[in-house]
Amino acid sequence: PGLIAAPRVPRGRNGAGSAFAQQRALSQAAREAERLVVEKMKCQDYIILCVEDTNDWKHGATREIVQKADPDLSRTVIVNTKLDTKVPQFGTPSDLAEFIRAPLIDRLSPTKMGGPFFTTVPSGRVGRQNDKARTSMDFLFDNDDDFVHACAEAEASDRSMVSDRLRPMSKAGEAVNTLLHRVGLSRTRGFLEQRVDECYRRNVAKIIPVLQAEYDKVEAHLNACEKELDAISVERLKAGADTFADDFCVHLRKAMQGSIVAPASLFGETLMQEESAAGSFHAVQGSPMAVSDRTWERLVESDVGNSEHRLYGGAQYHRTLREFTLATKCLRLPTISEDEIANAAGMGTTHDGVNFLHAACVISLEKARQSFEPMLEGLKCRVEHVMERICPVTEYMLKENRERERKAAVYDEDPLSPLKGTSDVAQNPQFRQLIRSIYDSFVKKCSHSAMARCRDDLSSITRYVTWNMDDRSAGALQRSLPDHTDVVSVYQVALKSKPDAEARDRRDERARQRGDDSSSRPPNQLTPVPNAKKPESRDYHNLLQLVEEAICRRDSGRTNMVVSGLVQHIVAGWRESFARTVTTKFNCYFMLPFVDDFHKYLRKELEKVYAGEGEVYDVFDIGTARRTLQQQQQELLTECMAMKQLQEQFEAVARMMRQQADLDSSRFYEGGIRDTSSNTE
């Protein structure tokens, strides 16, 4: 209790903030504990003991968790505990009988393995040697025998109490003994022992052919090792290394293109596991998101997908790029302070007006660098993690393929087989480490190449702004500035127009006709263009006039709004271009080289090792290779002997079980004959 189902703390009370933080930690621990328990229960060879503490079978918190691993409860035995406290809660014998029969459980889970059983375990600890409880006398039972005796007494008490409560039903002719068979620890233990015995008997018959197949496999490896030891040479080692390199690259392409040879349970990663190992785009330092954690989880589920699936290879790489694109779209637009705007406005060399375009460009360039560069580094770490994990996947696929070829060679001796005339250097741990080091260096090389090109694009984006409204290629600026149909908030705030603006314009016109220069218009308010035919054109020309008038005089409020609006529009346009460009660069200069260039790179590095260069030049040394094969031969001999002994032990157990089964059947047959003869007499 409290480990998987963490208690909830209601909000709105005093100190709810700290309590909510603690509750989030408890909820996280509860999810991890539940995940651990469910993964453990998914093993098909396990019998699950589901212990419920309820007097209403409609509600079962433990069953809900068990059904995540065993939906139909076919491997589950249900046990209801603390029966001594539940019996007094039932007012009538029929209610108690209904609770023990549990017909609702039979209807909901007709294929359950067993139960429900009802038990009572005495409370209290057992004193142990070298235990603090024994020194402080904080225990109830001196030893295990006392505890077992107390359990027996509790079972006798439960059975007696249930029998007394159900006595009126027994007088009415209803069967009560069937209900008593479910009460007690001994009944639960007997049922479980019977199921374990049946499972053991079934598995003994299955394990013998499995052991025989494993023995044949180990023996084949031993024979191959002995042949290789007799014909070892430098040429065979190099030929084996070249063959391994060719096969490794072939299976690397298959892993990138998609494969299911490697089990996802061993090599796959969920999105949460990937983020724990290489970082999350939602928590990149310096690139805050504009969405909350809950909204981010919802967007990941809808736009990225496969978040709970264990992926590897090309599928995992593609999921990472989709998440990066989503994170770039969700980047928070830069927040600009008044100090930054005032400093960016600066001072002109020929006038003291505000250069809006210069200020917006200066701020946009710096804000884009600050938000884009951390995201780029986060993508680099993620894709490096994904590609580094493909190496063991490729090794597993290559190993499985060679096992299949070795099995096929038993039935088809092909003299032109690619493994003929070569040594299996993959058994050498130094050679495997060499291949992994070469692969890791290639990952770093491709990562640096892709990052260099991405940084060039980022530098070009955030270095110069092209203010060309007619050029279709300069779409970032065209999207950043408002058009005739976009009533920009900058103009609305700066203009501060009133509902009677047109009437005030007429009054000002009449005053000018009379020769009166005074006007009712505030000095800081713009003079709208009077000849605009459409409201959209008038708003657009007023915005242009806003820029023109601001050049001649400074207004801090107006300057802040104009510059902030321009910067956010520009950065928003760059954000889309950044995500698309980076994704293309990583596909071309990071992912594709593993398909096109890694084979040449690997063979080139192996040639350096053949020439004695590198740290592990003794991989192809005859003495080292011979010692490695001899050690492998000794390990295979030991494994063959152990497998043979284990197989003989299980065969002996199987013979004993068959003899016991024949003896039981003969006794049953003799008993049936005696019964038939007595009936005849």
N, C-alpha and C positions, 0 to 999 in steps of 0.2 A: 504493500500500500504506500502510495506517494512516490514510488520509484518510476513507474511507467505512467500512471495517471497523476500528474502533478496537480496539487490543489490550486484553484483559481482565486486570485485576490480581486475583490470588487474595486472598481474605479470610483473616483469622486470623493474619497475620504482624505483626511489629513495625512500627509506623508505618502500619498499614493504614488508619487514619482519614484521614490526609492524602492517602494514595495513592488512597483511594476518592473523596475530593472531587475530586482531579485527574482521576480516571477518569470521573466524572460529567460534567465539563466536556468531556473528549474525546468521550464518547458523544453529548453534545448537539451538538458541532460535527460529528460524523460523521452524525448524523441530518439536520442542516441541509444538509450537502454532498450527501448522497444525495437529499434532496428536490429540490435544485437540479438535479442531474444528471437525475433521472427526469422532472421537468417539461420540461427541455430536450429529452429524447429523445421526448417524446410528440408532437412535431410530425410529422405524417404525411409531410411532404416530405423528411425527413431519412433518410439511410442510416446505420445505427448500426454502428460498428466495435467489436466485442466482443473485446478482447485478453485471452486466458487464459494463465496460467502454470501449467500442470498437466500431469502425465503420466498422469492417470487421469480419463477423461471422465465418470465417475460423479459427480465433485465439480467444481462450477464456480461459484465465488462471484460472478464477474462476470456470468455468465449469469442468475443469480437476480435480480440488480438490473436487468439489461436487460429481463427478462420482465415486470417491473412496468409497463413502458411498451410493450413489444412481446411479448405473451404467446406468439405462435406463431413469433416470430423471422422474420416475413416481410419485415422491413426490415433485418435484421441479417446482417452478414458476420462469421464467427468466425475469429479469427486466434490461433494458438498461437505464443508467442514463446520465445526462448532455446532454439532447436532444437539448437544445438551442444552444450549441456550435457545434453540429454535422450537423444540417440542412444546414448551409451555406457552408459546405464542399462538398455538392453534386451539381454537375453542371447541371444536368438535372432532370426533374420530375420523369423519369423512374428509375433513380438511387436511388432517395429517396424512391420511392414506393417499389423497390426491397429490400432496407434496412429494411423497416418497415414490409413487408410481411415475410422476413427471410425464404425463402423456404429451404435454406440449413439446418436450424435448424429442420424443419419438416422432412427432409430426414434422418438426423443423429439421431434424437430422436423422432420417431413418437409417442411414448407413454408418452411423457412429460405431466405433469399436466396442464401447461398453459404458455402463453406468446409467444413471448416476448412482454412486455409492455414497454412504453417509458415515462420517467419522467424527471422532472427538479425540484430540491430542491434548494430554495434560500440559498445562503451562508450567514453566520452571526450567532452569538450566541444570545440566549435569556437571558436577565438579570434575575437573581434569587436573592431572599433575602439572606443575609449573604454570598454573593458571592464576591470574589475579583474583578471579572469583573464589577460588578455594582458600586463598590466604585471607580474603575478607569475609569468608563464609557466606558469599552472596550466591548461593545455589540451593536447589531443592532436593536433588537426587545425588547420592554418593557415587553411583556408577551407572553403566548402561543397563545392567540387569534390573536395577530399581526402576529405571524409566520404562523398560519393556513391561515390567509387572504393572506399573501404573497405567500403561496403555491398555493392557488386558482388562484391568478393573474398569477403566472408562468404557470399554466396549461392552462388557457385561452389564454395566449400569445403563447404557444407551438401549441395549436390546430389551432389558427388563422394563425400562420406562416406555418404550414404544409398544411393547407387548401389552402392558397395562392399559395404555391409552386406546389400543385397538381391540381390547377384549370384547366390547359390545358388538363390534362387527363380526368377530369370530363366532359369537353366539348366534348371530343371524345367518350363519352359514357361509360367509365370505372367506376366501383364502387369505390368511394373514401371514402364513409362513413364507410365501413368495416375497413379501415385503421385507421380512426380517433377513432374508438372504442378502439384502443390499446394505445392511447396517453393520459397521465394524471395520477396523483396520485389517483384520485377518481375512475378511471376505475380499477386500480390495487387493491385498497382497496375493491371495490365491488366484484371483482372476488374472493379475498381471504376470504371475509366474507361469500360468498356463499359456498365455499368449506369447511370452518370451520363449517358452519351450517349443511351441509350434513354429515360431519364426526361426529358431535355431535349427530345427529338424529340416525345414525347407531349405535353409541356406547351406546346410552341410552338403546336400545333394548338388547344389549349384556351384559350390566353391571348388570342388575337385577338378572339373574341367577348366575352370579359370586358372587354377594353380598349374595345371598341366600346360596350358597355353603360355603362361608366363615362364615356365621352366624351358619350354622349347625356344622362346624368344631369347632368353638369357644364354642358352646353349648356342644358338646361332651367332650371337654377338661374340661369344668366346671363340668359336671356330674362326670367325672373320678376323678377330684380334690375333690369333695364333698364325694365320696365313700372312697377315700383314707384317707380323714380327719377323717371319722367315724371309720376306721379300722386301724388307725396308731399304730405301735408298733416297738420296737427295732428289733425284729426278722424280721419283714417285711422290715425294712430299710436295714438290713444287707443282706437279700436275694436279695433285689433290687440292692444293690451295687455289689454283686457277679454276678448277671445276666448281669448288665451293663458291668462289667469287661470282662466277656466271650464274649459278643457281640462286645465290643470294639476291642478285639484282633482279632476276626474273620474279621471285616471290615478293620482292619489295614493290615492284610494279603492281602485282596482284593485290597486295595489302592497300596500296593507294587507290586502286580502282574499285576495291570492294571485295571482301572475302569473309567466309564464316568458318574457315578451317580452325583458326585459333579460337578457343572458347571465350566468349565475352565475360563470363564470370571470373576468369583469371586475368585477362588482359584489358578488358573494357573499363571505362570510367564514366560515371555519371557526371553531369555538369557540376554538381556540388563538389564531388571529389576532385575534378579538374581545377575548380576555383580554389579549393583548399591547398592544392599543390603549387599552383602557378599564379594565383591572384585573380580577383574579379574585376571586370570592367566597371562595375557599378561602384567600386570603392577605390578607384585610382586616385592617388593623392595629387591634387592640383587640377583635377578635371571633375568638378561636381556635377551631379545629375540634376535634371529639372523635375524628376519624378520621385515619388516616395518608394520605400522598400516594397510595400505591398503592390503598388502599381508596376514596379519593375518586375516582380515575380510573375504578375499576370501577363505583361508584355513578352517576357521570355517564353512563357508557356504558349502564347498565341503566335508570336512572330518567329521565334527561334525553333521551338519544338524539340522533342527527344531529350528533354532535360533529365528525365529519370531513367533513360536508357543507357546501358553500358556500351559505349562506342570506342572504337580504335581505328587507326589508319585514316584513310581519306574521309570517312564519315565523321570522325571526330574533328578533323581539320576543317571541314565544311561547316560544322556546327559552331566552331570558334569564330570563323569569319562572319557568320550570320549574327552572332552575338555582338561582335565588334561593330557591325553596321548599325545594329539597334542602339548600342551605347552611344555612337556618334550622333545619331538622330536625337537622342535624349539628353545631349549635353546642354547644360544651362547656359543661356546667353550671358555674355559678360556683364557684370555689374560695374558701373563706372561711377566713381566718386567725383564730387565737384572739384576737389583738388587736382585730380588727374586731368579734367577738362581744362581747368584754368592753366595748368602747366603746359598742356598740349597746344593751347591757343597761342601762347608765346607772344612774340613781338615781330612785326614785319620790318623789313629793311627799308621800305619806302612809304609805309603808312602804319597807322596804329589801329586799324580795324581788325576784326576777327576773320581769319581765313578758315571757314568751316571745313573745307575740303582737306586742308592740311591737318587740322586737328583730328578730324575723323579718321584719316589715313594713319596717323601716328598711333592713335589708340587702337585701331583695328588690328594693325600689324602686331603690336605687342600682345594684345589680348589673345589673338589667334595662336601665337607661339606658346603662350602660357597654358592654353587648354589643349592644343593638338599634340604637343610633344610628349606629355605624360601618357596619353592614349596610345601613341605610337610605341612607346617603350613597353606598355602593358601588352600590346599585341605581339611584340617581339618575344617576350617571356612566354606567352601562352603557346605560340606556334612552335617555339623551340621545345617546350615540354611535350607537345603532341608528337612532333617528329622523332624525338629521342625515344619515345615509348614504342615506336614502330619497329625498332631494331630487335627486341626480344620476340615481338610478334612474328617477324620475318624468320628468325631462327627457329621458332616453333613450327612454322609452316614448312620450312625446308626439312626439318627433322622428320615430320610426319610424311612428307613426300618420299624421303629416302627409305623410311620404314616400309612404305607400300612397294617401292621398287625392290627392296630386299626380299619381301614376301613373294612378289611376282617372280623373282629370279629363281626361287626354289622350284617352280613348275616350268620355267622357261629359261634355259641356260643360253643366253645370247652372247656370243663372243664379242659383239660390237657394242656391248653395253657401255654407257659413258663412264661407269665406275670402274671398268676394267683398266688395269695398268696405273691406277692411282691409289693413294693412301687417304684414308679418312682422317684428315687433320682436324676435323671439327671436334674430335674427342680431346684434343689438346686444349686445356684451359688457357694457355698463353696465346694460342692462335685466336681463340674466341675473343680474348681481351684485345688482341691486335685489331681484329675486325671492328669491334665496338669503338675503339679509340679513333680509327679511321672514319667511321661513320659519324661520331660526335664532332670530329674536326670539320667534316663536310657540312654538318648542320650549322655550325658556327660560321663557316665560310658563306653559305647561302644566306644566312640571317644577316650578316654584315653587308652583303651585296644588295639585298632587298632594302635594308635600312638606308644605305647610302643613296639609292635612287628615290626612296620615299622622302628623305631629307632634302634632296634636290627639288622635288616637287613642292614640298612644304616651304622651302626657301623662296621658290618662285611665286608661290601664292601669297606669302606674307612679306614680300619685299617690295613689290611694285604693284600699284593699282592702275588699271587702264580705264580711263573715263571716256570710253567710246560707246555712245549709245546706239550707233548704227551697226556696229560689228556684232554679228550673231555669236561669234566665238567668245566675246567678252560678256557672257551671260551673267556672271556674278554681279557686275555693277548694275546691269539692267534690271536684275531681280531685286537688287538692294534698294534702288531709288523708287519712290512712289510714282504711279502713273496717274492719268486723268481720272480714273475711277476709284482711286484709293485716297480717301480723306485721311490724311496722316494726322496722328495725334499731336505731332509737333506743331503743325499749323493751328490746330484747334486750341491748344493751350496758349500759344504765342499771340494769336489774334484776339482771343477773348471777345468774340462777337456777341452782341446783344440781339434780342428779337426785333428791336426797333432800329437796327443799323441803317436800313434803307431810308427811314424817315430822317435820321440824323444826317445822312449824306445830302438829302434835299435841302435841309436847313443850311448846311455848310455851303452848298452851291449858291443859294440865294444870298448868303452873306458875302461871298466873293463877288457876286454881281453888284452888290451895293458898295463894294470897295472896302468891306470890313475884313481885315486879315485875321481877326479873332475867330476861333472855332471851338465848338464844344467837344472836340475829339481830344482824348488824353494824349499827352506828348509821347508816351511809349507805345501807343497803339498804331498798327499799320494802316495805311491808306489803301483800301481795296481798289482793284481795277474796275472802273465804272463801265467799261465798254464790253465786258465779257458777256457773251450771249447765253451760255449755258452755265449752270452752277458748278459743274465739274471743271470746266475751263477756268472759271473765276477762281476756284480754290487752288488750282495748280499754278496759275499766274501769281496768286497771292503768296504761295510758298516761294516761288522764285523771287518775288519782291522782298520777301522776308530775308532771304540770303543777301540780296543787294543792299538793303538798308542796314543789315547787321554789319556789313563791311565798313560802313561809315561811322558807326557808333557801337558801343559795347553795352549789352544788357545781359547780366549773368544768368537770369532765369531762362531767357530765350536761347542763349548760347548752350546751356546745359541740355535743354530739350532737343535742340537740333542735332548736336553732336551725338547724344545718346541714341537718338533714333537712327541716325546714319550708321553708327558703329554696329548696332544690333542687326540692322538689315544686311550690312556687308558680311558680318561674321556668320549669319544664318545661311547666306548663299555659299560662302566658303566651306561651311560644314558639310553640305551635301557633296560638293566637289572633292573634299578631302577623303570622305569615306569611300567614294567610288574609285578614286585614284589609288589609294593605299591598297584596296582589295585587289585591283588589277596588278599592281606592282608585286605583291606577295605571291600571287598566282604565277606570274611569269618568271620572277627571279628567285623565288624560294621553293615553291612546290614543284614546278616543272623540271628544274635541274636534277631532282631525285629520279625522275623518269628518263631523262635524256643524257645526263652528264655523269651520274654517279658511277656507272660501270667503268668508264675510262679513268675516272679519278681513282677508283679502287685498284684497278690493275696497275696504274702508275705507282701508287704507294706500295703495292706488293713488290714491284720491280725494285724499288729502293731497298726493301727488306732483303730481297734475294742478293743484292749487292753488299749486304752487311751494314747498311745504314739503319738508323733508328735505335730505339732503346731495347727492343726485343729481338735482336738479330739471331738469338739462339733458338728461335722457333724451328728453323730448318737444320739444326745441328743433329747429326746422326745419333750421337751419344745421348743427347737430351730426349730425342724422339724415342729411342730404344727404351730408356728408363721409364718414360711415360707409358709406353705400351706394356712393359712388364708389370708396372703397377696396376694398369687397367686389367691385365690378364689375371693377376692375383685377386683383385676385387670381384671379377666375374666368377672365378672359381669358388670363392667364398659364398657368393650369392647363389650359385648353383647348388652347393651343398645345403644351404639353409632352405632353399625352395624344395629340395628333395625331401628333407626331414619333415618340413611342414606338410607336404603332400602325403607322406606316409602316416603322419599323425591323424590327419582328417580321414584318410582311408580306413584306419583302424576304428575311428569313431563311427564311420558309416557302417562298418561291419557289425559293430556292437549294436547299433540301432536296428539294423536289419534282423539280427538274431533276436533282439528283444521283441521286435514286431512279430516275428514268426512264432516265438514262444507265447505271446499274448493271443495270437490268432488260434494256436493249437489249444490253449486252455479254453478259449471261448467255444471252440468246436466241440471239445470233450464235454464241456458243461451243457451244450445244447443237446448232445446225444443222451446224456444222463437225464435231462429233463424230458426228452421224448420217450425214453424207456420207462420212466416212472409214470408218465401219463398213460402209456400203453398198458402197464400193469393195473 
